[in-house]
Amino acid sequence: MKGVPAFCKQLATFSDNGELVEKIIETLITLSADDGISASIASGGMITIVDLIDEHNDNVEIMTLIV
């Protein structure tokens, strides 16, 4: 799926915008119900998600979505 890399790029680009990060993560969670998309997120987006954990470790709402 071509959309997953675009979502991950947006997460990296706008990582300082907590509200947008939350919406993108919520979208990725919904999309991950599909096994193929879930695999794409795992292979292409995990570095971005790990970086978000480091950046937003004090934001309960974002951390709840990520972990």
N, C-alpha and C positions, 0 to 999 in steps of 0.2 A: 504494500500500500504506500503510495507516494505521500499521503497526508501525514503519516507519523513523523517522518523527518522534518516536515514543515512545522508541526507542533513542537517538536523538540528544539528546533532552531528558535522558535518564538519564545520558548521557555528560557533559553540561554540569553537571548537578546533582551528580553524584558524581565529578567529575574528580579529586578528591584521593585517591580510592580506587583505587590502581594495579591491584590484582587484579581488581576489578569492571570497570575500563576495559578491561583485556586481554580479559576474557570477552565484553564487548559488541562490541569490535572484531572478535574472532574470529567472532562471530555475523554481524556485518555483512559480513565477508569471504565467509563461506559463502553468505549471501543474495545477494551481488552477482553470483553466477554467473547469475542471471536478469537479462536485459537491462532489463526494466522496473524492477526493484528497484534495479539498479545506477544507472539514471538518477535514481531518487528519492533515492538516497544522494548522488549528485553534486549534485543541485539543492538538497536540503534539509539536508545534513549537512556540507558542506565547511567552512563557517565553524567549526563545532564541532571538526572534525578539525584545522583549522589552529590553533585555540586549544589543543588538546591537545598539538600539536607544541611550541608555546611553553612550555606548562606542564611537559611531561615530557621535555624535550630531554636530560636527564641519565639517563633510564631506558632502557637498551638494549633490554629486552624490549618495551616499548611502542613505541619508535621503530622497531624491526624490523617490528612489525605494521603500523604506519601507512605507512611509506615503502617 
